[in-house]
Amino acid sequence: MKDMNELKEKVRAFVEARDWDRFHSPKNLSMALIVEAAELVEQFQWLTEEESANISGAKRQAVEEEMADILVYLTSLATKLNVDLLAAAEAKLIKNGEKYPAERVRGDARKYNEY
């Protein structure tokens, strides 16, 4: 796929072909999204930092599939709520840049209200 609009259309067509839209309320989509996020976390459970950075084979495939599930549900939720994800991400990066100025926080993982 080339862009978010193409992804949105493919997800919409997939859901429509299965008559699932009636189940895809914002509540249900957000719940499904968090379940998929937990399944992603599960792939890294008990790995060391180094192991988690060097996954391969079946583990890597499982991680990619969970990440794709997350993206699909997030795309569905954004479509349902008429949110432009790229614009929202850009706005959030600007806001985070103000909360976490690079020259002030470089190399420090504390939250913005702890500085």
ZAMARDO-594928 format. One line per 5 residues: their letters; for each residue z, y, x of N, C-alpha, C. Coordinates in nm, 3 decimals. Layout:
a> Z,Y,X,Z,Y,X,Z,Y,X ~ ... .
//
This chain:
mkdmn> 0.000,-0.118,0.083,0.000,0.000,0.000,0.000,0.124,0.088 ~ -0.059,0.227,0.034,-0.073,0.351,0.110,0.039,0.453,0.086 ~ 0.092,0.457,-0.036,0.188,0.563,-0.066,0.277,0.526,-0.184 ~ 0.369,0.615,-0.214,0.465,0.592,-0.322,0.397,0.580,-0.458 ~ 0.292,0.658,-0.482,0.225,0.650,-0.611,0.163,0.513,-0.634 .
elkek> 0.106,0.455,-0.529,0.049,0.322,-0.543,0.160,0.219,-0.566 ~ 0.271,0.232,-0.496,0.384,0.142,-0.518,0.435,0.155,-0.661 ~ 0.454,0.278,-0.709,0.501,0.299,-0.846,0.409,0.231,-0.947 ~ 0.279,0.243,-0.926,0.183,0.183,-1.019,0.189,0.031,-1.015 ~ 0.202,-0.026,-0.896,0.210,-0.173,-0.886,0.339,-0.226,-0.948 .
vrafv> 0.449,-0.156,-0.927,0.576,-0.197,-0.988,0.567,-0.184,-1.139 ~ 0.511,-0.074,-1.188,0.495,-0.054,-1.332,0.411,-0.166,-1.394 ~ 0.300,-0.200,-1.330,0.212,-0.305,-1.381,0.282,-0.441,-1.380 ~ 0.359,-0.469,-1.276,0.433,-0.594,-1.266,0.532,-0.606,-1.381 ~ 0.608,-0.500,-1.404,0.709,-0.499,-1.511,0.641,-0.509,-1.648 .
eardw> 0.535,-0.434,-1.667,0.465,-0.434,-1.795,0.408,-0.572,-1.827 ~ 0.351,-0.640,-1.729,0.292,-0.772,-1.751,0.395,-0.874,-1.796 ~ 0.521,-0.849,-1.767,0.629,-0.942,-1.802,0.713,-0.893,-1.920 ~ 0.678,-0.778,-1.974,0.751,-0.718,-2.086,0.899,-0.701,-2.051 ~ 0.924,-0.650,-1.932,1.061,-0.632,-1.885,1.113,-0.489,-1.899 .
drfhs> 1.026,-0.396,-1.936,1.070,-0.257,-1.939,1.188,-0.236,-2.032 ~ 1.195,-0.313,-2.139,1.307,-0.297,-2.233,1.441,-0.332,-2.170 ~ 1.440,-0.405,-2.060,1.564,-0.439,-1.989,1.595,-0.340,-1.877 ~ 1.499,-0.254,-1.847,1.511,-0.167,-1.730,1.566,-0.029,-1.764 ~ 1.685,-0.027,-1.818,1.753,0.101,-1.839,1.803,0.150,-1.703 .
pknls> 1.831,0.279,-1.690,1.887,0.327,-1.564,2.014,0.251,-1.524 ~ 2.098,0.219,-1.621,2.220,0.143,-1.591,2.186,0.008,-1.532 ~ 2.097,-0.066,-1.598,2.062,-0.199,-1.549,1.990,-0.195,-1.415 ~ 1.902,-0.098,-1.397,1.831,-0.087,-1.270,1.927,-0.052,-1.156 ~ 2.022,0.037,-1.181,2.118,0.071,-1.075,2.208,-0.048,-1.043 .
maliv> 2.242,-0.126,-1.144,2.323,-0.245,-1.119,2.244,-0.348,-1.038 ~ 2.117,-0.368,-1.074,2.032,-0.461,-0.999,2.014,-0.414,-0.856 ~ 2.002,-0.284,-0.838,1.987,-0.227,-0.705,2.107,-0.258,-0.617 ~ 2.226,-0.245,-0.669,2.346,-0.270,-0.590,2.362,-0.418,-0.561 ~ 2.318,-0.504,-0.652,2.322,-0.648,-0.627,2.229,-0.681,-0.510 .
eaael> 2.111,-0.624,-0.510,2.017,-0.649,-0.400,2.070,-0.593,-0.269 ~ 2.136,-0.478,-0.274,2.196,-0.422,-0.152,2.303,-0.516,-0.098 ~ 2.380,-0.577,-0.187,2.482,-0.674,-0.144,2.416,-0.797,-0.082 ~ 2.302,-0.838,-0.136,2.232,-0.952,-0.079,2.177,-0.918,0.060 ~ 2.141,-0.793,0.082,2.100,-0.750,0.216,2.218,-0.756,0.312 .
veqfq> 2.331,-0.705,0.270,2.452,-0.707,0.352,2.488,-0.851,0.388 ~ 2.473,-0.941,0.293,2.506,-1.081,0.316,2.428,-1.140,0.433 ~ 2.306,-1.094,0.453,2.224,-1.146,0.564,2.285,-1.112,0.700 ~ 2.364,-1.006,0.706,2.423,-0.963,0.832,2.570,-1.003,0.848 ~ 2.625,-1.059,0.741,2.767,-1.097,0.745,2.791,-1.195,0.860 .
wltee> 2.894,-1.168,0.934,2.943,-1.250,1.044,2.858,-1.241,1.171 ~ 2.752,-1.163,1.171,2.675,-1.145,1.294,2.742,-1.041,1.381 ~ 2.725,-1.054,1.510,2.773,-0.950,1.601,2.677,-0.831,1.591 ~ 2.716,-0.718,1.648,2.627,-0.601,1.650,2.494,-0.638,1.716 ~ 2.500,-0.708,1.828,2.379,-0.747,1.900,2.294,-0.843,1.818 .
esani> 2.356,-0.942,1.757,2.281,-1.037,1.675,2.213,-0.966,1.557 ~ 2.282,-0.870,1.497,2.226,-0.800,1.382,2.105,-0.715,1.422 ~ 2.100,-0.672,1.546,1.988,-0.590,1.594,1.870,-0.675,1.641 ~ 1.890,-0.805,1.649,1.786,-0.893,1.705,1.756,-1.012,1.614 ~ 1.746,-0.988,1.485,1.717,-1.098,1.393,1.571,-1.139,1.405 .
sgakr> 1.545,-1.264,1.378,1.407,-1.313,1.383,1.392,-1.432,1.287 ~ 1.270,-1.480,1.275,1.242,-1.599,1.196,1.280,-1.584,1.049 ~ 1.344,-1.689,0.998,1.381,-1.694,0.856,1.479,-1.583,0.820 ~ 1.569,-1.550,0.911,1.666,-1.443,0.884,1.593,-1.309,0.868 ~ 1.499,-1.282,0.955,1.423,-1.156,0.944,1.345,-1.153,0.812 .
qavee> 1.284,-1.265,0.776,1.209,-1.273,0.650,1.300,-1.245,0.532 ~ 1.420,-1.302,0.532,1.515,-1.279,0.424,1.556,-1.132,0.416 ~ 1.578,-1.070,0.531,1.614,-0.927,0.535,1.500,-0.843,0.478 ~ 1.377,-0.873,0.518,1.262,-0.798,0.467,1.250,-0.812,0.316 ~ 1.272,-0.931,0.265,1.262,-0.953,0.121,1.371,-0.878,0.045 .
emadi> 1.493,-0.876,0.098,1.600,-0.800,0.031,1.572,-0.651,0.036 ~ 1.520,-0.603,0.147,1.484,-0.461,0.157,1.374,-0.427,0.057 ~ 1.278,-0.517,0.041,1.171,-0.495,-0.057,1.226,-0.492,-0.198 ~ 1.318,-0.584,-0.230,1.381,-0.583,-0.362,1.450,-0.449,-0.389 ~ 1.519,-0.398,-0.290,1.588,-0.269,-0.303,1.487,-0.159,-0.330 .
lvylt> 1.379,-0.158,-0.255,1.277,-0.054,-0.272,1.213,-0.063,-0.411 ~ 1.186,-0.183,-0.457,1.124,-0.201,-0.589,1.218,-0.151,-0.699 ~ 1.345,-0.189,-0.694,1.439,-0.142,-0.797,1.460,0.010,-0.788 ~ 1.467,0.063,-0.667,1.484,0.207,-0.652,1.362,0.281,-0.706 ~ 1.245,0.227,-0.679,1.122,0.287,-0.732,1.121,0.283,-0.884 .
slatk> 1.162,0.172,-0.942,1.169,0.162,-1.088,1.267,0.262,-1.147 ~ 1.382,0.276,-1.083,1.483,0.370,-1.131,1.432,0.514,-1.121 ~ 1.367,0.545,-1.010,1.312,0.680,-0.993,1.205,0.709,-1.097 ~ 1.123,0.611,-1.126,1.019,0.629,-1.228,1.083,0.651,-1.364 ~ 1.181,0.570,-1.396,1.250,0.580,-1.525,1.314,0.718,-1.543 .
lnvdl> 1.369,0.773,-1.435,1.439,0.902,-1.442,1.351,1.020,-1.399 ~ 1.224,0.991,-1.373,1.129,1.095,-1.332,1.178,1.170,-1.207 ~ 1.218,1.092,-1.106,1.263,1.148,-0.979,1.154,1.126,-0.875 ~ 1.115,1.231,-0.807,1.021,1.220,-0.695,1.104,1.183,-0.573 ~ 1.100,1.056,-0.535,1.185,1.008,-0.425,1.156,1.078,-0.293 .
laaae> 1.030,1.105,-0.263,0.999,1.171,-0.136,1.055,1.313,-0.134 ~ 1.041,1.385,-0.244,1.096,1.520,-0.251,1.249,1.517,-0.246 ~ 1.309,1.420,-0.315,1.455,1.407,-0.314,1.505,1.374,-0.174 ~ 1.435,1.286,-0.104,1.475,1.250,0.033,1.461,1.369,0.127 ~ 1.354,1.445,0.111,1.336,1.563,0.195,1.447,1.665,0.170 .
aklik> 1.479,1.689,0.044,1.586,1.783,0.011,1.720,1.735,0.066 ~ 1.744,1.605,0.058,1.871,1.550,0.107,1.879,1.561,0.259 ~ 1.769,1.540,0.329,1.770,1.556,0.475,1.802,1.701,0.514 ~ 1.750,1.795,0.439,1.781,1.936,0.466,1.930,1.961,0.443 ~ 1.980,1.912,0.331,2.124,1.930,0.299,2.211,1.863,0.405 .
ngeky> 2.175,1.741,0.446,2.253,1.672,0.549,2.244,1.744,0.683 ~ 2.130,1.806,0.711,2.116,1.883,0.834,2.213,2.001,0.838 ~ 2.239,2.058,0.722,2.336,2.168,0.714,2.479,2.117,0.729 ~ 2.507,2.000,0.672,2.641,1.943,0.680,2.668,1.884,0.818 ~ 2.564,1.837,0.883,2.577,1.771,1.013,2.483,1.834,1.115 .
paerv> 2.510,1.956,1.159,2.422,2.018,1.259,2.423,1.936,1.388 ~ 2.305,1.905,1.439,2.292,1.816,1.555,2.376,1.861,1.674 ~ 2.376,1.990,1.701,2.450,2.039,1.818,2.601,2.023,1.802 ~ 2.645,2.007,1.679,2.789,1.993,1.653,2.834,1.847,1.644 ~ 2.749,1.761,1.595,2.792,1.624,1.565,2.730,1.516,1.654 .
rgdar> 2.644,1.555,1.744,2.575,1.456,1.828,2.675,1.360,1.891 ~ 2.652,1.230,1.867,2.737,1.126,1.926,2.872,1.106,1.859 ~ 2.895,1.171,1.746,3.023,1.161,1.676,2.998,1.116,1.533 ~ 3.057,1.005,1.492,3.028,0.945,1.362,3.122,0.989,1.251 ~ 3.208,1.087,1.279,3.299,1.131,1.173,3.223,1.196,1.058 .
kyney> 3.285,1.195,0.940,3.228,1.257,0.823,3.235,1.409,0.836 ~ 3.144,1.479,0.767,3.133,1.625,0.781,3.264,1.699,0.754 ~ 3.349,1.648,0.667,3.473,1.720,0.635,3.585,1.689,0.736 ~ 3.554,1.612,0.839,3.653,1.581,0.941,3.633,1.665,1.067 ~ 3.539,1.756,1.068,3.514,1.840,1.186,3.588,1.969,1.176 .
//
